[in-house]
Amino acid sequence: MYHVNQTSSYSFARTMYGGIDVFHYTNLVQDAKVSCEQKIGKQNATIIRTLVLNGKLTMFLCVAKDKNRKLFVRTYNDSHVPTDSEMSVVEYEGEFDASGVNTFNIVQSKNGEFVAVEYIGVDPNSENAVVGVQVYDKNLKMLSKSVNPTPYISREFTVISRNLSNKGEYYQGVSVYDISVSGKVVYRNSLKETVVTKYTSTENIRLNLNTSSSQITDKMIVAMELNADLKDEIVCSGIYSVKEQAGLFYMQLNFDKKDVLYQKYFDLQPGALEEHWLGMNMHQTDQNRSFGQWYESIGVFRTTAGDMCFVFEQRKSIMSLDSQTHTFSDIIVYKIDKNGEVSWASKANKTLPEYTEGKALGGVSWYHTDTELVFFFNDQYRNYDNSNNYKKVEGSVVVGAGENAVARAVVDLETGEIKRNRVVINGDTQEDNIHCIPESFRVDYETREVYLHFVKKNTESFGVLKF
């Protein structure tokens, strides 16, 4: 759900025929519905992202033909009717990234004042990747534009973090790998370097974290989060590993000086991250067939006492006996005190695999106060007792009709203790198979409100939680 103001909001749902239904709500009561075709004129289009910009519903669509890609933006008026014509944003001719996934990325600033369009292609005269970035204000007036050949072969690098600041500055973090090719198969053998780039209309400033004054030159960054809204400097935080050692890092980067102004590293005990894999609810045979694990940084924040909390998801893919790939995701939180020591580490075990949740139902929504950190995510009904409190259920994952529930896990920031319960909505029961939509949750720290989105059978429910 996207919130325009205290009374007006939108939600979106894909139809079985490939379009999108848009619903408008006033005071969380639906008062309008618009069906949107995935077409630009008579050409089929793919909806890249739908958002609210300057109080108006805004949709980005891509039209593809052979090697040509065109990105358009469509806006809707106050009556939720599309304007007469779509605005052409980007046209690109040439080979696109071989993965074919997320060729265009639309990023909105946290304050909603800016939106960036990023596209990644391949230089027709070489195999090097090309990154294009265009930044617009809330009225879709272009503020900056840059098209930049990179020094990397397109298969060498992966974008691991993106951020558009509340000033309209665009940042991108990438991992660059050593690669080898066997036939048509590309193998990424080792991480070579991690680079953060600031894109502007006049210049693009690259800061190589492995060759700057940072102390991470011998470390491999396995997850990274960029935040440009805390101070004038951009904050870069996440997880690193080197040989058998893993840890957490926090940096303040200054692109005017092209250097790292402040950096802090928190070494963890050997094997600390791997310990958290133990106890996942999987078949023993499935654990033996695991073939990948990785981390995704969710964020970092400071407590009122000055301690730092790192929040990330830990993911593991397994191949089940029926040869399906299932991905599990757990939430890990570390609190580091002012002396750089680990105060505590806590884990919220998510027993619902990502293949069941899907994109809209997967992931986690979270917010924090001065005393606690709160998560919402989808779970299994059988993990809760009659009082809706969490209980540990031994055995493998079982997911079926009427077995879903919404979990609320609360982490005490003083002790790290987690209390977890099932969220009860309008007296729902096991048969209601209720879900939350984490990607639709919105947290407003100024008003201290969380906008909630749930689905129960064929009914959507919305609410506002004050904290």
C-alpha positions in Angstrom: 0.0 0.0 0.0 1.2 3.5 -0.9 0.1 6.4 1.3 -0.4 9.8 -0.2 -1.3 11.5 3.0 -3.2 10.7 6.3 -6.4 9.9 4.5 -5.6 8.9 0.9 -3.8 5.6 -0.1 -3.5 3.1 -3.0 -3.0 -0.6 -3.3 -2.3 -2.7 -6.4 -3.0 -6.3 -7.5 -2.0 -8.2 -10.6 -4.9 -9.8 -12.5 -4.8 -13.3 -14.0 -4.7 -11.7 -17.5 -1.5 -9.7 -16.9 -2.9 -6.3 -16.0 -3.0 -4.5 -12.7 -6.0 -3.4 -10.7 -5.5 -0.2 -8.7 -7.6 0.5 -5.6 -7.9 3.9 -4.0 -8.9 4.2 -0.3 -10.0 7.2 1.7 -9.5 6.6 5.5 -8.7 3.0 4.5 -12.2 2.5 2.9 -12.1 1.6 -0.8 -13.8 4.2 -3.0 -12.3 3.6 -6.4 -10.9 0.8 -8.6 -9.0 1.3 -11.9 -7.9 -1.5 -14.3 -4.7 -0.8 -16.0 -3.7 -2.5 -19.3 -0.1 -3.4 -19.9 0.0 -1.5 -23.2 1.6 1.6 -24.6 -0.6 2.4 -27.6 -1.1 -0.9 -29.3 2.2 -2.4 -28.1 2.4 -4.8 -25.2 4.3 -3.5 -22.2 5.7 -4.8 -18.9 5.0 -2.9 -15.8 8.3 -2.2 -14.0 7.0 -0.4 -11.0 4.0 1.4 -9.7 4.3 4.2 -7.1 2.8 7.4 -5.8 4.6 10.6 -6.9 3.5 14.0 -5.9 0.2 12.6 -4.7 -0.6 11.0 -8.1 -0.5 7.3 -9.1 2.5 6.8 -11.4 3.4 3.8 -13.4 6.6 2.9 -15.3 6.2 0.5 -18.3 8.8 -1.1 -20.6 8.2 -1.9 -24.3 10.7 -4.3 -25.7 11.3 -5.3 -29.4 14.4 -7.2 -30.4 17.4 -5.3 -28.9 15.4 -2.1 -28.4 14.0 -1.2 -25.0 11.8 1.9 -24.3 10.7 3.0 -20.8 7.6 5.1 -20.4 5.9 6.7 -17.5 2.1 7.0 -17.2 0.4 9.3 -14.6 -3.1 9.3 -13.3 -5.2 12.3 -12.3 -7.1 12.9 -9.1 -10.0 10.9 -10.5 -7.6 7.9 -11.0 -7.9 8.2 -14.8 -4.7 8.0 -16.9 -3.5 11.2 -18.6 -3.8 11.5 -22.4 -0.3 10.3 -23.2 2.7 8.6 -21.7 6.1 10.3 -21.3 9.1 8.5 -22.9 11.8 8.2 -20.3 14.6 6.1 -21.8 15.3 4.4 -25.1 18.1 2.0 -25.4 19.4 0.1 -28.4 21.8 -2.8 -27.9 22.4 -5.9 -26.0 21.1 -5.9 -22.4 22.5 -7.6 -19.4 22.6 -11.3 -20.0 20.5 -12.1 -17.0 17.5 -10.2 -18.4 16.3 -9.5 -14.9 15.6 -6.0 -13.6 17.1 -4.3 -16.6 15.4 -1.1 -15.5 15.3 -0.3 -11.8 13.1 2.4 -10.4 14.2 3.8 -7.0 12.2 6.4 -5.0 13.7 8.6 -2.2 12.4 8.0 1.3 10.8 11.5 1.4 9.0 10.8 -1.9 10.4 14.0 -3.5 12.6 12.2 -6.1 12.6 9.1 -8.3 15.6 7.6 -10.2 15.6 5.4 -13.3 18.6 3.1 -13.6 19.3 0.8 -16.5 22.1 -1.6 -17.2 23.1 -2.6 -20.6 26.2 -3.8 -22.6 28.4 -1.6 -24.7 27.9 -2.7 -28.3 31.7 -2.2 -29.0 32.8 -4.3 -26.0 31.5 -6.6 -23.4 31.7 -3.9 -20.7 28.5 -3.0 -18.9 26.9 0.4 -19.3 25.0 2.0 -16.5 22.5 4.8 -17.2 21.0 6.9 -14.4 18.3 9.6 -14.7 16.9 11.5 -11.7 13.6 13.3 -11.6 11.8 15.5 -9.1 8.2 14.7 -7.9 6.8 16.6 -11.0 8.8 14.3 -13.3 11.2 17.1 -14.3 14.6 15.7 -15.1 17.3 16.9 -12.7 20.3 14.9 -13.9 21.2 12.3 -16.6 24.3 10.2 -17.1 25.3 7.2 -19.3 28.5 5.6 -18.1 30.5 2.7 -19.5 32.0 0.8 -16.7 35.4 -0.9 -16.5 33.7 -4.2 -15.8 32.5 -7.0 -18.2 28.7 -7.3 -17.6 29.1 -10.8 -16.3 31.7 -9.7 -13.8 29.6 -7.5 -11.5 26.4 -7.5 -9.5 24.6 -4.5 -8.0 24.2 -5.3 -4.3 22.7 -2.0 -3.1 21.0 1.2 -4.4 20.0 4.4 -2.7 18.4 7.6 -3.8 18.9 10.3 -1.1 16.4 12.9 0.0 18.5 15.4 -1.9 18.1 13.5 -5.2 21.7 12.0 -5.2 21.9 8.4 -6.6 24.3 5.8 -5.2 25.1 2.3 -6.3 27.1 -0.4 -4.7 28.5 -3.3 -6.8 30.5 -6.5 -6.2 33.1 -7.3 -8.9 34.2 -10.9 -9.3 37.0 -12.8 -11.0 35.3 -15.0 -13.6 36.1 -18.0 -15.8 34.2 -19.4 -18.7 33.6 -23.0 -19.6 31.6 -23.2 -22.8 28.5 -21.0 -22.2 28.7 -21.3 -18.4 30.2 -18.4 -16.4 31.7 -19.2 -13.0 32.3 -16.5 -10.4 35.4 -17.7 -8.6 36.1 -15.0 -6.1 35.1 -11.5 -5.1 37.7 -9.1 -6.5 36.5 -5.7 -5.2 33.5 -3.7 -3.9 32.8 -0.3 -5.4 30.3 2.4 -4.4 29.5 5.0 -7.1 27.8 8.4 -6.8 26.1 9.4 -10.1 25.6 13.1 -11.0 25.0 14.9 -14.3 28.6 16.3 -14.3 30.6 13.4 -13.0 30.4 10.0 -11.5 32.6 9.4 -8.5 33.8 5.8 -7.9 35.1 4.8 -4.5 36.7 1.4 -4.4 36.5 0.1 -0.9 39.3 -2.3 -1.4 41.9 0.4 -2.5 40.7 3.4 -0.5 41.9 4.2 3.0 39.3 1.7 4.4 40.6 -1.3 6.3 38.4 -3.7 4.3 41.0 -4.3 1.7 41.5 -8.0 2.7 37.8 -8.6 3.5 35.0 -9.8 1.3 31.7 -7.8 1.6 28.9 -10.4 1.5 26.0 -7.9 2.2 25.8 -4.1 2.1 23.2 -1.4 2.8 23.6 2.2 1.7 21.9 5.1 3.5 22.5 8.7 2.3 20.0 10.3 4.7 21.6 10.1 8.1 24.3 12.8 7.6 26.0 14.7 4.7 28.1 11.6 4.3 26.7 8.3 3.0 26.6 5.4 5.5 27.7 2.0 4.2 27.2 -0.9 6.5 26.8 -4.7 6.3 28.7 -8.0 6.7 32.2 -9.0 5.7 34.2 -12.2 5.8 37.9 -13.1 5.5 39.1 -16.7 5.6 37.4 -18.2 8.6 36.5 -14.8 10.2 33.3 -12.9 9.7 32.1 -9.6 11.1 30.1 -6.4 10.7 31.2 -3.1 9.4 30.1 0.5 9.4 31.6 3.3 7.3 30.9 6.9 6.5 31.9 7.8 2.9 32.6 11.3 1.6 32.5 11.6 -2.1 33.8 15.2 -2.2 37.0 13.9 -0.5 36.7 10.5 -2.3 37.6 8.8 0.9 36.3 6.9 4.0 35.9 9.4 6.8 35.0 6.9 9.6 35.0 3.2 9.8 34.4 0.6 12.4 34.7 -3.2 12.2 33.2 -5.7 14.6 34.8 -9.1 14.4 32.5 -12.0 15.4 33.6 -15.3 16.8 34.7 -17.8 14.2 31.7 -19.7 12.9 29.3 -17.3 14.6 27.2 -16.7 11.4 27.2 -20.3 10.5 25.8 -21.3 14.0 22.6 -19.6 13.1 21.8 -22.1 10.4 21.4 -24.8 13.0 17.8 -25.7 14.0 16.1 -24.7 10.8 13.0 -26.7 10.2 14.0 -28.8 7.3 14.2 -32.5 6.5 17.6 -33.9 7.5 17.9 -35.2 3.9 17.2 -31.6 2.7 20.0 -30.2 4.8 22.4 -32.6 3.1 21.3 -31.3 -0.2 21.8 -27.5 0.5 23.7 -25.7 -2.3 23.8 -22.0 -1.4 23.6 -19.6 1.5 23.9 -15.8 1.5 23.0 -12.7 3.5 21.0 -9.6 2.7 21.5 -6.5 4.8 18.2 -5.0 5.9 19.5 -2.0 7.8 21.5 -0.5 10.7 20.4 2.0 13.4 21.7 3.5 16.6 19.9 3.1 19.9 19.4 6.1 22.2 22.3 4.8 24.3 24.6 5.0 21.3 24.8 1.3 20.6 24.5 0.0 17.0 22.0 -2.7 15.8 22.7 -4.5 12.6 19.7 -6.3 11.0 20.0 -8.7 8.1 18.3 -11.7 6.5 20.2 -15.0 6.2 19.1 -17.1 3.3 19.7 -20.7 2.3 18.6 -22.7 -0.8 18.0 -26.4 -0.7 17.0 -29.0 -3.2 14.2 -31.1 -1.9 13.6 -34.8 -2.7 11.2 -33.8 -5.4 14.0 -31.7 -7.0 12.3 -28.4 -6.2 14.4 -25.4 -5.0 13.2 -24.0 -1.7 14.8 -20.9 -0.1 14.6 -20.3 3.6 15.1 -16.9 5.2 15.8 -16.1 8.9 16.3 -12.7 10.6 19.5 -12.1 12.5 20.1 -9.0 14.8 23.4 -8.1 16.3 23.8 -5.3 18.9 27.2 -3.8 19.2 28.0 -1.6 22.3 30.0 1.7 22.2 33.2 -0.3 23.0 32.8 -2.4 19.9 31.8 -5.5 21.7 28.9 -7.8 20.8 26.2 -7.3 23.5 23.9 -9.9 22.1 22.9 -11.7 18.9 19.3 -12.8 18.3 17.5 -14.8 15.6 13.9 -14.9 14.5 13.5 -18.2 12.7 11.2 -17.9 9.6 9.9 -21.4 8.9 7.9 -20.5 5.8 10.1 -21.1 2.7 10.2 -18.3 0.1 8.9 -20.6 -2.7 5.6 -20.7 -0.8 5.5 -17.0 0.1 6.3 -15.7 -3.3 7.6 -12.1 -3.8 4.6 -10.2 -2.4 4.3 -12.5 0.6 8.0 -13.0 1.3 10.4 -10.7 3.1 9.9 -8.9 6.3 8.6 -5.5 7.5 10.1 -3.9 10.6 10.4 -0.7 12.7 12.1 0.2 15.9 11.5 2.4 19.0 13.8 3.4 21.8 13.3 0.1 23.5 12.3 -2.6 21.0 12.7 -3.8 17.4 9.5 -5.2 15.8 9.2 -7.5 12.8 6.1 -8.7 10.8 6.3 -11.7 8.5 4.4 -14.7 7.3 4.6 -18.0 9.3 2.8 -21.3 9.9 -0.3 -21.5 12.0 0.9 -24.7 13.8 3.8 -22.7 15.3 1.5 -21.1 17.8 -0.5 -22.3 20.8 -4.1 -21.6 21.8 -3.0 -18.3 23.4 -1.3 -17.3 20.1 2.2 -17.5 21.6 5.1 -19.0 19.6 6.1 -22.5 20.3 8.9 -24.5 18.7 7.6 -27.2 16.4 10.0 -30.0 15.5 10.0 -31.6 12.1 10.0 -30.5 8.5 8.1 -27.6 7.0 4.5 -28.4 6.2 2.5 -25.8 4.2 -1.0 -26.2 3.0 -4.3 -24.5 2.7 -5.4 -22.9 5.9 -2.1 -23.2 7.6 -0.7 -19.7 7.2 -0.4 -17.1 10.0 1.1 -13.6 10.5 4.0 -13.4 13.0 4.9 -10.4 15.2 8.4 -10.8 16.7 9.5 -8.2 19.2 13.2 -7.9 20.2 14.1 -6.3 23.5 16.9 -3.9 22.6 18.3 -4.1 26.1 18.6 -7.9 26.4 18.1 -9.3 22.9 15.2 -11.5 24.1 12.6 -12.2 21.5 8.9 -12.5 22.2 6.8 -13.8 19.3 3.1 -14.1 18.8 0.5 -14.6 16.1 -1.3 -11.5 15.0 -5.1 -11.9 15.3 -7.1 -9.9 12.9 -10.9 -9.7 13.3 -11.0 -13.0 15.1 -9.4 -15.0 12.3 -9.0 -18.7 12.6 -6.7 -21.3 11.1 -9.1 -21.9 8.2 -8.9 -18.2 7.2 -5.3 -18.7 6.0 -4.3 -15.1 6.7 -1.2 -13.4 5.1 0.5 -10.1 5.5 2.0 -8.2 2.6 5.4 -7.0 4.0 6.4 -5.0 0.9 3.2 -2.9 1.3 3.8 -2.0 4.9 4.9 1.6 5.4 6.6 3.1 8.5 6.4 6.8 9.3 8.8 7.8 12.1 7.5 11.4 12.1 4.0 10.4 12.9 5.1 7.2 14.6 2.7 5.1 12.6 2.9 1.8 10.6 0.4 1.2 7.8 -0.5 -2.5 7.7 -1.8 -4.7 4.8 -3.3 -8.2 5.3 -5.2 -10.7 3.1 -7.7 -13.1 4.5 -9.1 -15.5 1.8 -10.4 -13.1 -0.8 -10.6 -10.1 1.5 -8.0 -7.4 2.1 -7.6 -5.6 5.4 -5.8 -2.4 6.2 -4.9 -0.8 9.4 -2.7 1.8 11.2 -0.5 0.8 14.1 0.7 3.6 16.4 4.0 3.2 18.2 
